[in-house]
Amino acid sequence: MTEILKSIRLVFSLAIPYIIQIIPRSSKIWVYGGRGGYFVDNTKYWFLWTTEHEPDIKHIWISNDSATISMLRKRNLEAYKPFSMRGFYFILRAKIVFYTHGATTIIRPVFLKTAIKFDFFHGIPLKTMGLGVTKTFQQQFDAKFKYTLSKKIYRYYKKKYVYNDYLVIPSKLFTKMFTDFSGERLFVGYPRNMVFQLGKKELLKIINFSQEGTHFYNEIKKYSRRYIYMPTFREGKPDFIKEAFKDLRTLNDLMIEQNAVLLLKLHPYTKTKVSFDEYSNLKIVNNQIDIYPFLPFIDCLISDYSSISLDYYFSNNPIIFYVFDLNEFIKTSRALDFNPVQIANETTAQNWNDFLILLKNIDQLTLINDQMGKELFASNLRPDLEKLSNIIKHDLLKLRSS
């Protein structure tokens, strides 16, 4: 019965674009949204840059998260819930819309039919991109829609309204990996990587947006060295931390010896029952903390198949690729477009003992030397937000209005 009601609602929603198309959209109103309504990722940094450098445009952050709205308003930035009076007004009037996790993070896409939609996305490969390539996507889709008619209605709705006008990709090397994604390609660096171009004062200004950020910075600055472990999630095994860290006591002792801290910033979909409470120098990072303004203060990244390694490369600090489950990941979660063993062999660990050896020899770790790795990481464009703004204002808007 629930599925039938959803299908009926989708059918009725198809009429919305014909109603709202009479409302004129303004190129002087830009709307932004982030994952889960939080003030994070590429749209966050794009929003911060444009509010400072494009004062003739009205910049609106849309979120269902009350804490996010309150935080932004305290800093004299405009933020509203999507179905508040002013939020809904700006959604209907905005000519330009930016998001990273799909238009639905702002509002139902039917309300954005006549706007120009920019997907800034939130990751780039090592692993193969797109929901269609995950091992569990088809099972999830079949579980959600049991009736053939419901599936057809949903696919029609998605094709007609759930699409991007433009997709931001930071390297032409990644073009073929985004074949499942709609939108004309814009090759510009991701805005979130502007953190590697900022000084300490500017970074602290962003960090101090929230009390949690301020507290976290004060906590980690006490250590001589800061590591961060940022693994991607596994569809095939959401709780893998116990397998990754076989001996927490030894790991904690190593951190104490170096007067270091190991921060664990897990993917939002990663779940673990492992407790770190008794280990003084191993700390879980609250998932609501935006880690990007902290990355320039991190001395070594530990990752696996996550796109964070391509971003962190701008720091010129070591990256350890810890791929203890390489074969299992490929078998049960995703294929890999770039295998860490092939792009960074000298700093890749495939088991616990090799991982500890790399940590013990952190001062001797080299940057990526493998030719394939050099080409991959060098292709990732640095952000040029002034260039991106000019493209949107002078080229794309002019093209769309002609």
VOLOLO-5315 format. One record per residue (C-alpha): z, x, y. Coordinates in steps of 0.25 Angstrom, whole numbers, plus 5000, padded with zeros to 4 digits. Layout:
N
<z = Z	x = X	y = Y>
...
# end
This chain:
402
<z = 5000	x = 5000	y = 5000>
<z = 5003	x = 5011	y = 5010>
<z = 4990	x = 5018	y = 5007>
<z = 4983	x = 5005	y = 5010>
<z = 4990	x = 5003	y = 5023>
<z = 4987	x = 5017	y = 5027>
<z = 4972	x = 5015	y = 5025>
<z = 4973	x = 5002	y = 5033>
<z = 4979	x = 5009	y = 5044>
<z = 4968	x = 5020	y = 5044>
<z = 4958	x = 5009	y = 5044>
<z = 4964	x = 5003	y = 5057>
<z = 4966	x = 5017	y = 5063>
<z = 4951	x = 5019	y = 5063>
<z = 4949	x = 5009	y = 5074>
<z = 4958	x = 5017	y = 5084>
<z = 4948	x = 5027	y = 5088>
<z = 4939	x = 5016	y = 5093>
<z = 4950	x = 5011	y = 5102>
<z = 4955	x = 5024	y = 5108>
<z = 4941	x = 5029	y = 5111>
<z = 4941	x = 5021	y = 5124>
<z = 4953	x = 5030	y = 5129>
<z = 4948	x = 5042	y = 5137>
<z = 4953	x = 5055	y = 5132>
<z = 4956	x = 5066	y = 5142>
<z = 4952	x = 5081	y = 5140>
<z = 4964	x = 5084	y = 5149>
<z = 4974	x = 5079	y = 5138>
<z = 4976	x = 5088	y = 5126>
<z = 4985	x = 5083	y = 5114>
<z = 4992	x = 5092	y = 5104>
<z = 4999	x = 5091	y = 5091>
<z = 5006	x = 5100	y = 5080>
<z = 5010	x = 5099	y = 5066>
<z = 5020	x = 5088	y = 5063>
<z = 5021	x = 5086	y = 5078>
<z = 5028	x = 5099	y = 5080>
<z = 5025	x = 5109	y = 5091>
<z = 5018	x = 5120	y = 5082>
<z = 5006	x = 5127	y = 5079>
<z = 4992	x = 5129	y = 5086>
<z = 4993	x = 5116	y = 5095>
<z = 5007	x = 5121	y = 5100>
<z = 5002	x = 5134	y = 5105>
<z = 4989	x = 5127	y = 5110>
<z = 4998	x = 5117	y = 5117>
<z = 5007	x = 5127	y = 5124>
<z = 4995	x = 5135	y = 5129>
<z = 4987	x = 5123	y = 5134>
<z = 4999	x = 5117	y = 5141>
<z = 5000	x = 5130	y = 5149>
<z = 4986	x = 5134	y = 5151>
<z = 4979	x = 5120	y = 5152>
<z = 4988	x = 5113	y = 5163>
<z = 4976	x = 5103	y = 5166>
<z = 4977	x = 5097	y = 5152>
<z = 4988	x = 5088	y = 5147>
<z = 4994	x = 5093	y = 5134>
<z = 5001	x = 5084	y = 5125>
<z = 5009	x = 5087	y = 5112>
<z = 5009	x = 5076	y = 5102>
<z = 5020	x = 5075	y = 5092>
<z = 5029	x = 5065	y = 5084>
<z = 5040	x = 5075	y = 5084>
<z = 5050	x = 5072	y = 5094>
<z = 5056	x = 5086	y = 5095>
<z = 5043	x = 5092	y = 5098>
<z = 5040	x = 5082	y = 5109>
<z = 5054	x = 5085	y = 5115>
<z = 5052	x = 5100	y = 5114>
<z = 5039	x = 5100	y = 5121>
<z = 5043	x = 5090	y = 5132>
<z = 5055	x = 5099	y = 5135>
<z = 5045	x = 5109	y = 5139>
<z = 5037	x = 5100	y = 5148>
<z = 5026	x = 5098	y = 5138>
<z = 5020	x = 5084	y = 5134>
<z = 5023	x = 5079	y = 5120>
<z = 5022	x = 5065	y = 5115>
<z = 5023	x = 5058	y = 5102>
<z = 5009	x = 5052	y = 5098>
<z = 5012	x = 5038	y = 5099>
<z = 5021	x = 5039	y = 5111>
<z = 5014	x = 5032	y = 5124>
<z = 5011	x = 5046	y = 5130>
<z = 5008	x = 5053	y = 5117>
<z = 4998	x = 5042	y = 5113>
<z = 4991	x = 5042	y = 5126>
<z = 4989	x = 5057	y = 5127>
<z = 4983	x = 5056	y = 5112>
<z = 4973	x = 5045	y = 5116>
<z = 4969	x = 5052	y = 5129>
<z = 4969	x = 5067	y = 5124>
<z = 4955	x = 5073	y = 5123>
<z = 4960	x = 5085	y = 5115>
<z = 4969	x = 5085	y = 5103>
<z = 4975	x = 5097	y = 5096>
<z = 4982	x = 5098	y = 5083>
<z = 4985	x = 5108	y = 5071>
<z = 4988	x = 5098	y = 5059>
<z = 4978	x = 5087	y = 5061>
<z = 4977	x = 5076	y = 5072>
<z = 4987	x = 5068	y = 5064>
<z = 4998	x = 5077	y = 5070>
<z = 4995	x = 5070	y = 5083>
<z = 4991	x = 5056	y = 5080>
<z = 4982	x = 5049	y = 5070>
<z = 4968	x = 5055	y = 5072>
<z = 4962	x = 5041	y = 5076>
<z = 4968	x = 5042	y = 5089>
<z = 4962	x = 5056	y = 5092>
<z = 4947	x = 5052	y = 5088>
<z = 4942	x = 5054	y = 5102>
<z = 4950	x = 5066	y = 5105>
<z = 4945	x = 5081	y = 5102>
<z = 4954	x = 5086	y = 5091>
<z = 4957	x = 5101	y = 5089>
<z = 4964	x = 5105	y = 5076>
<z = 4971	x = 5119	y = 5079>
<z = 4975	x = 5119	y = 5064>
<z = 4987	x = 5126	y = 5059>
<z = 4982	x = 5137	y = 5049>
<z = 4971	x = 5146	y = 5045>
<z = 4968	x = 5151	y = 5031>
<z = 4972	x = 5160	y = 5022>
<z = 4973	x = 5148	y = 5013>
<z = 4962	x = 5138	y = 5012>
<z = 4963	x = 5127	y = 5022>
<z = 4962	x = 5112	y = 5022>
<z = 4969	x = 5101	y = 5014>
<z = 4957	x = 5099	y = 5005>
<z = 4959	x = 5112	y = 4999>
<z = 4974	x = 5111	y = 4995>
<z = 4977	x = 5108	y = 4981>
<z = 4985	x = 5095	y = 4983>
<z = 4977	x = 5088	y = 4994>
<z = 4969	x = 5079	y = 4985>
<z = 4981	x = 5075	y = 4978>
<z = 4988	x = 5072	y = 4991>
<z = 4976	x = 5064	y = 4996>
<z = 4975	x = 5056	y = 4983>
<z = 4990	x = 5053	y = 4983>
<z = 4989	x = 5048	y = 4998>
<z = 4977	x = 5039	y = 4995>
<z = 4976	x = 5032	y = 4982>
<z = 4965	x = 5022	y = 4986>
<z = 4950	x = 5026	y = 4988>
<z = 4949	x = 5017	y = 5000>
<z = 4961	x = 5024	y = 5006>
<z = 4955	x = 5037	y = 5004>
<z = 4942	x = 5033	y = 5010>
<z = 4948	x = 5027	y = 5023>
<z = 4957	x = 5040	y = 5024>
<z = 4945	x = 5049	y = 5023>
<z = 4937	x = 5041	y = 5033>
<z = 4948	x = 5041	y = 5043>
<z = 4950	x = 5056	y = 5041>
<z = 4935	x = 5059	y = 5043>
<z = 4934	x = 5051	y = 5055>
<z = 4947	x = 5054	y = 5063>
<z = 4955	x = 5066	y = 5056>
<z = 4946	x = 5077	y = 5061>
<z = 4946	x = 5088	y = 5071>
<z = 4936	x = 5090	y = 5082>
<z = 4940	x = 5105	y = 5083>
<z = 4947	x = 5115	y = 5073>
<z = 4953	x = 5128	y = 5078>
<z = 4951	x = 5139	y = 5069>
<z = 4955	x = 5153	y = 5073>
<z = 4944	x = 5161	y = 5065>
<z = 4930	x = 5159	y = 5061>
<z = 4934	x = 5165	y = 5048>
<z = 4942	x = 5153	y = 5044>
<z = 4930	x = 5143	y = 5047>
<z = 4927	x = 5140	y = 5033>
<z = 4941	x = 5137	y = 5029>
<z = 4942	x = 5125	y = 5038>
<z = 4930	x = 5118	y = 5032>
<z = 4940	x = 5106	y = 5029>
<z = 4943	x = 5104	y = 5044>
<z = 4936	x = 5096	y = 5054>
<z = 4933	x = 5101	y = 5068>
<z = 4924	x = 5110	y = 5075>
<z = 4929	x = 5124	y = 5074>
<z = 4936	x = 5132	y = 5086>
<z = 4938	x = 5146	y = 5083>
<z = 4950	x = 5150	y = 5092>
<z = 4964	x = 5156	y = 5088>
<z = 4975	x = 5147	y = 5085>
<z = 4984	x = 5144	y = 5097>
<z = 4997	x = 5147	y = 5089>
<z = 4994	x = 5162	y = 5088>
<z = 4995	x = 5163	y = 5103>
<z = 5010	x = 5167	y = 5100>
<z = 5005	x = 5181	y = 5096>
<z = 4999	x = 5182	y = 5110>
<z = 5012	x = 5178	y = 5117>
<z = 5024	x = 5187	y = 5122>
<z = 5038	x = 5185	y = 5118>
<z = 5042	x = 5177	y = 5130>
<z = 5031	x = 5167	y = 5128>
<z = 5034	x = 5166	y = 5113>
<z = 5049	x = 5163	y = 5116>
<z = 5044	x = 5152	y = 5125>
<z = 5037	x = 5145	y = 5114>
<z = 5049	x = 5148	y = 5104>
<z = 5059	x = 5142	y = 5113>
<z = 5052	x = 5129	y = 5113>
<z = 5062	x = 5124	y = 5103>
<z = 5076	x = 5128	y = 5100>
<z = 5073	x = 5131	y = 5086>
<z = 5063	x = 5141	y = 5091>
<z = 5073	x = 5148	y = 5100>
<z = 5083	x = 5148	y = 5089>
<z = 5073	x = 5154	y = 5079>
<z = 5069	x = 5165	y = 5088>
<z = 5083	x = 5169	y = 5091>
<z = 5086	x = 5169	y = 5076>
<z = 5074	x = 5178	y = 5072>
<z = 5074	x = 5188	y = 5083>
<z = 5087	x = 5194	y = 5078>
<z = 5080	x = 5201	y = 5066>
<z = 5072	x = 5214	y = 5067>
<z = 5061	x = 5209	y = 5059>
<z = 5056	x = 5195	y = 5056>
<z = 5047	x = 5190	y = 5045>
<z = 5042	x = 5176	y = 5043>
<z = 5037	x = 5170	y = 5030>
<z = 5026	x = 5159	y = 5033>
<z = 5020	x = 5154	y = 5020>
<z = 5010	x = 5143	y = 5019>
<z = 5014	x = 5131	y = 5010>
<z = 5010	x = 5129	y = 4996>
<z = 5004	x = 5115	y = 4991>
<z = 5007	x = 5120	y = 4977>
<z = 5021	x = 5125	y = 4979>
<z = 5028	x = 5120	y = 4992>
<z = 5041	x = 5127	y = 4989>
<z = 5037	x = 5142	y = 4986>
<z = 5048	x = 5149	y = 4994>
<z = 5056	x = 5153	y = 4982>
<z = 5044	x = 5159	y = 4975>
<z = 5041	x = 5167	y = 4987>
<z = 5055	x = 5172	y = 4990>
<z = 5060	x = 5176	y = 4976>
<z = 5072	x = 5183	y = 4981>
<z = 5078	x = 5179	y = 4995>
<z = 5090	x = 5188	y = 4994>
<z = 5081	x = 5200	y = 4993>
<z = 5072	x = 5195	y = 5004>
<z = 5084	x = 5192	y = 5013>
<z = 5090	x = 5206	y = 5011>
<z = 5077	x = 5212	y = 5015>
<z = 5077	x = 5205	y = 5028>
<z = 5091	x = 5209	y = 5031>
<z = 5087	x = 5223	y = 5028>
<z = 5076	x = 5222	y = 5039>
<z = 5084	x = 5214	y = 5048>
<z = 5073	x = 5204	y = 5046>
<z = 5072	x = 5189	y = 5045>
<z = 5062	x = 5182	y = 5036>
<z = 5058	x = 5168	y = 5042>
<z = 5052	x = 5158	y = 5033>
<z = 5043	x = 5148	y = 5040>
<z = 5038	x = 5139	y = 5029>
<z = 5026	x = 5130	y = 5030>
<z = 5030	x = 5115	y = 5033>
<z = 5026	x = 5111	y = 5019>
<z = 5034	x = 5122	y = 5012>
<z = 5046	x = 5117	y = 5005>
<z = 5057	x = 5126	y = 4999>
<z = 5071	x = 5124	y = 4993>
<z = 5074	x = 5139	y = 4995>
<z = 5086	x = 5141	y = 5004>
<z = 5087	x = 5153	y = 5014>
<z = 5100	x = 5150	y = 5020>
<z = 5108	x = 5161	y = 5013>
<z = 5098	x = 5172	y = 5018>
<z = 5100	x = 5177	y = 5031>
<z = 5087	x = 5183	y = 5034>
<z = 5078	x = 5173	y = 5028>
<z = 5076	x = 5161	y = 5037>
<z = 5068	x = 5148	y = 5036>
<z = 5060	x = 5144	y = 5049>
<z = 5061	x = 5130	y = 5053>
<z = 5047	x = 5124	y = 5051>
<z = 5048	x = 5117	y = 5065>
<z = 5048	x = 5131	y = 5072>
<z = 5035	x = 5135	y = 5076>
<z = 5034	x = 5149	y = 5071>
<z = 5022	x = 5154	y = 5079>
<z = 5030	x = 5159	y = 5092>
<z = 5039	x = 5167	y = 5082>
<z = 5028	x = 5174	y = 5075>
<z = 5026	x = 5185	y = 5085>
<z = 5041	x = 5189	y = 5082>
<z = 5039	x = 5189	y = 5067>
<z = 5037	x = 5203	y = 5061>
<z = 5030	x = 5200	y = 5048>
<z = 5024	x = 5187	y = 5043>
<z = 5025	x = 5184	y = 5028>
<z = 5014	x = 5173	y = 5024>
<z = 5005	x = 5170	y = 5013>
<z = 4993	x = 5161	y = 5014>
<z = 4997	x = 5155	y = 5028>
<z = 4988	x = 5156	y = 5040>
<z = 5001	x = 5161	y = 5048>
<z = 4996	x = 5175	y = 5044>
<z = 4984	x = 5174	y = 5052>
<z = 4992	x = 5170	y = 5064>
<z = 5003	x = 5181	y = 5062>
<z = 4992	x = 5191	y = 5061>
<z = 4992	x = 5191	y = 5076>
<z = 5006	x = 5197	y = 5077>
<z = 5001	x = 5210	y = 5071>
<z = 5013	x = 5210	y = 5062>
<z = 5013	x = 5211	y = 5046>
<z = 5010	x = 5199	y = 5037>
<z = 5015	x = 5198	y = 5023>
<z = 5007	x = 5189	y = 5014>
<z = 5016	x = 5184	y = 5003>
<z = 5008	x = 5177	y = 4993>
<z = 5017	x = 5176	y = 4980>
<z = 5010	x = 5164	y = 4976>
<z = 4995	x = 5167	y = 4979>
<z = 4989	x = 5162	y = 4966>
<z = 4998	x = 5150	y = 4965>
<z = 4995	x = 5146	y = 4980>
<z = 4980	x = 5147	y = 4978>
<z = 4981	x = 5139	y = 4965>
<z = 4991	x = 5128	y = 4970>
<z = 4989	x = 5127	y = 4985>
<z = 4977	x = 5133	y = 4992>
<z = 4966	x = 5143	y = 4990>
<z = 4965	x = 5155	y = 5000>
<z = 4954	x = 5158	y = 5009>
<z = 4961	x = 5172	y = 5012>
<z = 4970	x = 5178	y = 5001>
<z = 4982	x = 5187	y = 5007>
<z = 4980	x = 5197	y = 4996>
<z = 4966	x = 5199	y = 5001>
<z = 4969	x = 5199	y = 5016>
<z = 4982	x = 5207	y = 5017>
<z = 4984	x = 5214	y = 5004>
<z = 4994	x = 5224	y = 5009>
<z = 5004	x = 5214	y = 5015>
<z = 5002	x = 5203	y = 5004>
<z = 5013	x = 5201	y = 4993>
<z = 5011	x = 5193	y = 4981>
<z = 5025	x = 5194	y = 4975>
<z = 5039	x = 5195	y = 4979>
<z = 5041	x = 5210	y = 4977>
<z = 5028	x = 5213	y = 4985>
<z = 5033	x = 5204	y = 4996>
<z = 5047	x = 5211	y = 4997>
<z = 5039	x = 5225	y = 4997>
<z = 5031	x = 5220	y = 5010>
<z = 5044	x = 5216	y = 5017>
<z = 5051	x = 5229	y = 5014>
<z = 5039	x = 5237	y = 5019>
<z = 5037	x = 5228	y = 5031>
<z = 5035	x = 5240	y = 5041>
<z = 5024	x = 5245	y = 5033>
<z = 5016	x = 5232	y = 5032>
<z = 5002	x = 5233	y = 5038>
<z = 4994	x = 5222	y = 5045>
<z = 4983	x = 5216	y = 5037>
<z = 4973	x = 5227	y = 5032>
<z = 4964	x = 5220	y = 5022>
<z = 4950	x = 5218	y = 5028>
<z = 4949	x = 5203	y = 5024>
<z = 4963	x = 5201	y = 5031>
<z = 4959	x = 5209	y = 5043>
<z = 4946	x = 5200	y = 5045>
<z = 4954	x = 5187	y = 5042>
<z = 4966	x = 5190	y = 5052>
<z = 4957	x = 5196	y = 5063>
<z = 4948	x = 5184	y = 5063>
<z = 4960	x = 5175	y = 5067>
<z = 4958	x = 5172	y = 5082>
<z = 4969	x = 5174	y = 5092>
<z = 4971	x = 5162	y = 5101>
<z = 4964	x = 5161	y = 5114>
<z = 4969	x = 5148	y = 5119>
<z = 4962	x = 5149	y = 5133>
<z = 4949	x = 5150	y = 5125>
<z = 4952	x = 5138	y = 5116>
<z = 4956	x = 5130	y = 5129>
<z = 4943	x = 5133	y = 5136>
<z = 4935	x = 5129	y = 5123>
<z = 4942	x = 5115	y = 5122>
<z = 4942	x = 5112	y = 5137>
<z = 4928	x = 5118	y = 5141>
<z = 4920	x = 5118	y = 5128>
<z = 4924	x = 5107	y = 5119>
<z = 4928	x = 5096	y = 5129>
<z = 4915	x = 5098	y = 5136>
<z = 4907	x = 5098	y = 5123>
<z = 4915	x = 5085	y = 5119>
<z = 4912	x = 5078	y = 5132>
<z = 4897	x = 5081	y = 5132>
# end
